Amino acid sequence: MVVKTFGTVSAEEQKQLSGLEFVRGLATGALPLNTIAQTLGYDVAEVESGRVVVTLTPTDAHLNPAGTVHGGLTATLLDSCMGLAVQSMLDKGTGQTTLEFKISLVRPITPETGQIRAEGKVLNCGRRIGTAEGRVVDGNGRLLAHGTTTCFIFPS
């Protein structure tokens, strides 16, 4: 079992890694996951060039007043998997940040849903702009939410 730590990776360390090396480091535990992952309880589970999977098992701590998982949690999972998918395509010394994203919530998520998977896939990655799509599914592969993102790519 991989023991994950939480924190930030220094800008100097990030510059020494390709985007794929960086995202793989998050998945393997060689690098710390961001602290929002600790707060919300998600993990970077799978990484390949242009594709990243983030997983989470919803709990009562994620619920909105209506008793379903807050849409902001789903948005965070999609933003994370899509942005990291773009990051996985970048060269050393290059970073990215979300310019905009759109999501659609298709089905309610509750603690009874069990583990959910947010998978981000790059649609296009240029010198200045990267785009990706993401899907959140339950353990049976049922679509729960989906989205798209546009990321700004810059020298770090």
PLY file of the C-alpha trace (Angstrom):
ply
format ascii 1.0
element vertex 156
property float x
property float y
property float z
element edge 155
property int vertex1
property int vertex2
end_header
0.00 0.00 0.00
1.30 3.44 -0.96
1.43 5.95 1.88
0.47 9.39 0.62
1.66 12.66 2.10
0.07 16.06 1.65
1.57 19.48 1.00
3.03 21.37 -1.91
5.88 20.78 -4.31
8.30 23.68 -4.57
8.46 25.62 -7.81
12.12 24.64 -8.17
11.32 20.93 -7.84
8.41 21.22 -10.28
10.70 22.82 -12.89
12.94 19.74 -12.77
10.10 17.37 -13.69
8.14 16.82 -16.85
4.39 17.09 -16.38
4.06 13.32 -16.60
6.80 12.78 -14.00
5.07 15.28 -11.71
1.61 13.70 -11.97
3.04 10.18 -11.64
4.82 11.35 -8.49
1.47 12.39 -7.02
-0.01 8.97 -7.83
2.91 6.93 -6.48
3.39 8.96 -3.32
6.85 10.16 -4.37
5.42 13.70 -4.26
2.85 15.08 -1.81
-0.76 15.46 -2.90
-2.22 18.93 -2.53
-3.90 19.65 0.78
-7.38 19.98 -0.78
-7.04 16.27 -1.64
-6.49 15.62 2.06
-9.41 17.84 3.08
-11.83 16.22 0.64
-10.39 12.71 0.75
-9.54 12.11 -2.90
-6.56 10.39 -4.47
-4.75 10.42 -7.80
-5.16 6.76 -8.73
-4.11 6.32 -12.37
-1.81 8.31 -14.64
-0.71 8.03 -18.22
0.18 10.70 -20.74
-3.00 12.68 -21.40
-5.17 10.70 -18.94
-5.61 10.92 -15.16
-8.07 9.20 -12.80
-8.97 10.65 -9.40
-10.98 8.56 -6.93
-13.06 9.35 -3.87
-15.52 7.55 -1.63
-18.24 10.05 -0.63
-19.10 10.39 3.06
-21.57 12.35 5.13
-18.93 15.11 5.32
-19.50 15.83 1.60
-23.26 16.37 1.78
-25.24 19.51 0.98
-28.43 20.43 2.90
-30.50 18.25 0.52
-28.53 15.15 1.55
-26.58 14.62 -1.66
-22.89 15.24 -2.36
-22.28 18.95 -2.88
-21.76 19.86 -6.54
-18.59 21.71 -5.58
-16.96 18.42 -4.64
-17.81 16.97 -8.04
-16.50 20.15 -9.68
-13.24 19.85 -7.74
-12.77 16.24 -8.81
-13.36 17.16 -12.46
-11.12 20.24 -12.28
-8.38 18.10 -10.73
-8.49 15.16 -13.15
-8.81 17.36 -16.24
-6.08 19.80 -15.18
-3.71 17.00 -14.22
-4.38 15.30 -17.56
-3.21 18.49 -19.30
-0.25 18.74 -16.90
0.77 15.19 -17.84
1.41 16.37 -21.41
3.77 19.24 -20.54
7.54 19.49 -20.82
9.91 20.34 -17.97
9.69 23.98 -16.93
6.07 24.32 -18.07
2.96 24.72 -15.94
-0.76 25.10 -16.45
-3.74 26.62 -14.73
-7.48 26.41 -15.33
-8.87 29.29 -17.38
-12.44 28.01 -17.34
-14.39 24.81 -16.90
-17.96 23.67 -17.29
-19.62 20.72 -15.65
-22.98 18.99 -15.87
-24.30 17.02 -12.90
-26.27 14.07 -14.30
-27.20 11.94 -11.26
-27.15 12.54 -7.51
-24.16 11.21 -5.58
-24.58 10.00 -1.98
-22.43 8.00 0.44
-24.38 4.94 -0.73
-22.99 5.49 -4.26
-19.66 4.08 -3.10
-16.33 4.95 -4.66
-16.51 7.30 -7.63
-13.94 7.81 -10.38
-13.24 11.07 -12.17
-11.33 10.47 -15.39
-9.79 13.35 -17.33
-8.60 13.00 -20.93
-6.78 15.60 -22.99
-8.55 16.71 -26.15
-5.80 19.03 -27.37
-2.58 20.36 -25.91
-0.85 23.20 -27.71
1.89 25.65 -26.72
-0.45 28.06 -24.86
-3.81 26.30 -24.44
-4.80 22.79 -23.41
-8.32 21.37 -23.40
-9.63 18.25 -21.70
-12.85 16.45 -20.92
-13.80 14.59 -17.78
-16.35 12.04 -16.63
-17.35 10.99 -13.12
-18.73 7.45 -12.88
-19.82 5.09 -10.12
-18.57 1.54 -9.58
-21.00 0.26 -12.23
-19.74 2.74 -14.83
-22.91 4.89 -14.65
-22.27 8.50 -15.62
-22.75 10.86 -12.66
-21.25 14.07 -14.07
-19.12 15.28 -16.97
-17.26 18.42 -17.96
-14.70 20.20 -20.08
-11.85 22.54 -19.28
-9.56 25.05 -20.95
-6.12 25.46 -19.37
-3.53 28.19 -19.91
-0.03 26.77 -20.45
2.94 28.90 -19.36
6.67 28.72 -18.59
7.04 28.02 -14.86
0 1
1 2
2 3
3 4
4 5
5 6
6 7
7 8
8 9
9 10
10 11
11 12
12 13
13 14
14 15
15 16
16 17
17 18
18 19
19 20
20 21
21 22
22 23
23 24
24 25
25 26
26 27
27 28
28 29
29 30
30 31
31 32
32 33
33 34
34 35
35 36
36 37
37 38
38 39
39 40
40 41
41 42
42 43
43 44
44 45
45 46
46 47
47 48
48 49
49 50
50 51
51 52
52 53
53 54
54 55
55 56
56 57
57 58
58 59
59 60
60 61
61 62
62 63
63 64
64 65
65 66
66 67
67 68
68 69
69 70
70 71
71 72
72 73
73 74
74 75
75 76
76 77
77 78
78 79
79 80
80 81
81 82
82 83
83 84
84 85
85 86
86 87
87 88
88 89
89 90
90 91
91 92
92 93
93 94
94 95
95 96
96 97
97 98
98 99
99 100
100 101
101 102
102 103
103 104
104 105
105 106
106 107
107 108
108 109
109 110
110 111
111 112
112 113
113 114
114 115
115 116
116 117
117 118
118 119
119 120
120 121
121 122
122 123
123 124
124 125
125 126
126 127
127 128
128 129
129 130
130 131
131 132
132 133
133 134
134 135
135 136
136 137
137 138
138 139
139 140
140 141
141 142
142 143
143 144
144 145
145 146
146 147
147 148
148 149
149 150
150 151
151 152
152 153
153 154
154 155
